Amino acid sequence: MMYSNFTEAIRRKFEEAWLAGETKGKYEGILEGKLEDARKMLAKQLPEDLIMEITNLSREQLDELKAELKNKQ
């Protein structure tokens, strides 16, 4: 069966959207893992520079995490 140009274009857009969603989900999962590791390191009172080096989190991300943890107390 031959696809029309229109059908092929729609199929490609669907694949691109699916792959973008899959990539986004993987990124979110990786980030959540890094944040969980950082939470544990903060609980152990490891130096923040070391936490950022190990997790590759930015200063802003670490500060947001610390604020979140402080609000939960």
CYANA upper distance limits for C-alpha pairs under 8 A (distance plus 0.5 A):
  3 TYR  CA      7 THR  CA      6.39
  3 TYR  CA      8 GLU  CA      6.52
  4 SER  CA      8 GLU  CA      6.66
  5 ASN  CA      9 ALA  CA      6.56
  6 PHE  CA     10 ILE  CA      6.80
  7 THR  CA     11 ARG  CA      6.68
  8 GLU  CA     12 ARG  CA      6.68
  9 ALA  CA     13 LYS  CA      6.71
 10 ILE  CA     14 PHE  CA      6.62
 11 ARG  CA     15 GLU  CA      6.75
 12 ARG  CA     16 GLU  CA      6.62
 13 LYS  CA     17 ALA  CA      6.60
 14 PHE  CA     18 TRP  CA      6.59
 15 GLU  CA     19 LEU  CA      6.56
 16 GLU  CA     20 ALA  CA      6.54
 17 ALA  CA     21 GLY  CA      6.66
 18 TRP  CA     22 GLU  CA      6.64
 19 LEU  CA     23 THR  CA      6.51
 20 ALA  CA     24 LYS  CA      6.57
 21 GLY  CA     25 GLY  CA      6.62
 22 GLU  CA     26 LYS  CA      6.77
 23 THR  CA     27 TYR  CA      6.69
 24 LYS  CA     28 GLU  CA      6.65
 25 GLY  CA     29 GLY  CA      6.67
 26 LYS  CA     30 ILE  CA      6.69
 27 TYR  CA     31 LEU  CA      6.59
 28 GLU  CA     32 GLU  CA      6.60
 29 GLY  CA     33 GLY  CA      6.79
 30 ILE  CA     34 LYS  CA      6.85
 31 LEU  CA     35 LEU  CA      6.67
 32 GLU  CA     36 GLU  CA      6.64
 33 GLY  CA     37 ASP  CA      6.74
 34 LYS  CA     38 ALA  CA      6.62
 34 LYS  CA     55 THR  CA      6.10
 34 LYS  CA     57 LEU  CA      8.08
 35 LEU  CA     39 ARG  CA      6.65
 35 LEU  CA     55 THR  CA      8.40
 35 LEU  CA     65 LEU  CA      7.99
 36 GLU  CA     40 LYS  CA      6.93
 37 ASP  CA     41 MET  CA      6.77
 37 ASP  CA     55 THR  CA      7.96
 38 ALA  CA     42 LEU  CA      6.54
 38 ALA  CA     51 ILE  CA      6.72
 38 ALA  CA     55 THR  CA      7.42
 38 ALA  CA     62 LEU  CA      8.29
 39 ARG  CA     43 ALA  CA      6.70
 39 ARG  CA     65 LEU  CA      8.08
 40 LYS  CA     44 LYS  CA      6.88
 41 MET  CA     45 GLN  CA      6.74
 41 MET  CA     46 LEU  CA      6.05
 41 MET  CA     51 ILE  CA      7.21
 42 LEU  CA     46 LEU  CA      6.31
 42 LEU  CA     47 PRO  CA      8.41
 42 LEU  CA     48 GLU  CA      8.17
 42 LEU  CA     51 ILE  CA      8.36
 46 LEU  CA     50 LEU  CA      7.47
 46 LEU  CA     51 ILE  CA      7.38
 47 PRO  CA     51 ILE  CA      6.94
 48 GLU  CA     52 MET  CA      6.68
 49 ASP  CA     53 GLU  CA      6.66
 50 LEU  CA     54 ILE  CA      6.63
 51 ILE  CA     55 THR  CA      6.47
 51 ILE  CA     56 ASN  CA      8.38
 51 ILE  CA     57 LEU  CA      8.32
 52 MET  CA     56 ASN  CA      5.66
 52 MET  CA     57 LEU  CA      5.54
 52 MET  CA     58 SER  CA      6.90
 52 MET  CA     59 ARG  CA      7.68
 52 MET  CA     62 LEU  CA      7.94
 53 GLU  CA     57 LEU  CA      7.98
 57 LEU  CA     61 GLN  CA      6.45
 57 LEU  CA     62 LEU  CA      6.92
 58 SER  CA     62 LEU  CA      6.74
 59 ARG  CA     63 ASP  CA      6.56
 60 GLU  CA     64 GLU  CA      6.62
 61 GLN  CA     65 LEU  CA      6.70
 62 LEU  CA     66 LYS  CA      6.66
 63 ASP  CA     67 ALA  CA      6.68
 64 GLU  CA     68 GLU  CA      6.64
 65 LEU  CA     69 LEU  CA      6.70
 66 LYS  CA     70 LYS  CA      6.59
 67 ALA  CA     71 ASN  CA      6.67
 68 GLU  CA     72 LYS  CA      6.96
 69 LEU  CA     73 GLN  CA      7.21
